[in-house]
């Protein structure tokens, strides 16, 4: 049996923008600890018992739902037989980075629990693919359009809460301005262009913003004609996140009427990725979509 290199990294390098994302790091660290546990032939409850952890603590750490402290990480690594100062130090350094506060935590007053996973991870993605049947995708909305969408939603919100939701969406958009920003590929249902959300002036400014965003090399926008979306049968908003780091599984965010589903299960992810592939193949090309946008702006 070949000797294990004590200097070899436990992670696939480089991690890139993922290293700046605490939520992504929690998932990566948890997944790596799960791999080490399985390789050692241990079950989570046995690890909890042996290390004096509270019930299900090991499972919560592995799922990225529980921040891993340095002392816990060190105890787990030793228990799984991981040695080599460089490997341990690297792991602990990432543990420290994973415990930094996420930027979106400051918006917890207006951020729904079911929406948080998408907001938490989209900045760490290499590619974001999204389909929207009713509104312009959030990452491409103007503040005025966002305000109109929020105000049209269920319930009666205070002016402060509306403002906070607009600020949250703008903060998400700033991630597209970073040097290592994800590639955004958005498909919009043709019916979105026909809804004058917020009135004619707001909608015209929104469509002009889409035209401007299409000039960016990392943004691709397609319009799906009504007959296409009827044939493909999407029916709901979907966002697919692809990560450049193999230690972080791809994910899908599926919108429902009053909540959403966030999944990293390979079968679910593959199903929705295939659906987005079919939709993109049938939608108008970016050039054709640009022409449709300009025509709609002219008629508003």
Buried (B, 14 or more C-beta within 10 A) or exposed (E): EEEEEEEEEBBEEEBBBBBBBBBBBBBBBBBBBBBBBEEEEBEBEEBBEEBEBEEBBBBBBBBBEBBBEEEBBBBBBEBBEBEBEEBBEBBBEBBEBBBEEBBBEEBEEBBEEBBBBBBBBBBBBBBBBBBBBBBBBBBBBBBBBBBBBBBEEEEEBEEEBBBBBBBBBBBBBEBBEEEEBBBBBBBBBBEBBEEBBBEEEBBBBBBBBBBEBBEBEEBBBBBBBEEBBEEBEBEBBBBBBBBBBEBBBBBBBBBEEEEBBBBBEEEBBEEBBEBBEBBBEBBBEBEEBBEBBEEBBEEB
